[in-house]
Amino acid sequence: MQEPPQGQGTSSTHIDSPAPAYASRMSRRESLKLLAAMAASAMLPALSGCEPAPTAGAARGAADDGHWPELDLQPVTGTGYGKDPDLMSPPQVPWPLTLTPAQLSLLALLSDIIVPAEGQSPSASAVQVPTVLDEWVSAPYASQQQDRLTILSALAWLDDEAALRFSQPFSALGTPQQLAIIDDIAYDNAQTPRQFQRIARAFARLRDLVLAAYFCTPEGMQDIGYLGNVAIAGDYPGPTPEAYRHLETVLAELGLSKFAYPVA
């Protein structure tokens, strides 16, 4: 179904106002840099480790499998960097972005449900995670395009489900109604009803992408205490005594202790 403009429509049971439209404040250079960090991140499970949303043809199942949007996605027109990119003068805009303002706003809402602001840590949308994910699903590579189908299907499913339950798009619902839907799809396990299993798998992939993008940002790295390469003033102090003890234990288990240190 077609999503109405953001912020229109309310229900008598609503507690919260509709979320404001998401505004991207990140340059393409910054979002491409974070896309590269995501692609190299050990936090992001490989596609082979998840079960993505099926294609439109495979989505037709039994009635108790629940509803599923059949999307007619336009092909991505970008060509990518190729196998031998000119890194001295890379293209300024290697491919067009594909998410609509409505999709970005819905993605921002979901990202903040997954990673809300807490204490000194900003929310996912505050550090522009939706912009990074727009870059990710717009990239013309096989894994990103598989994620594109999965994520866009999940966004459409959420609006369809919100309309079925509450006669409103997801972004127009109050927080209790939004969380009632999310609670049904948050985990794919033995207790997940059959009609929610497909969307639960898609939502799991969305959650992986949101977390990977978040923790690739400077704010996300700070949140987990990652310092990166930090210069040390003065002489290098060397490994700690605890590190030496651990090394010696491992070397002893491998039978390599006599080879560890040079003979005086």
Secondary structure, 3 states (H helix, E strand, C coil): CCCCCCCCCCCCCCCCCCCCCCCCCCCHHHHHHHHHHHHCCCCCCCHHHCCCCCCCCCCCCCHHHCCCCCCCCCCCCCCCCCCCCCCCCCCCCCCCCCCCHHHHHHHHHHHHHHCCCECCECCCHHHCHHHHHHHHHHCCCHHHHHHHHHHHHHHHHHHHHHHHHHCCCHHHCCHHHHHHHHHHHCCCCCCCCHHHHHHHHHHHHHHHHHHHHHCCCHHHHHHCCCCCCCCCCCCCCCCCHHHHHHHHHHHHHHCCHHHCCCCC
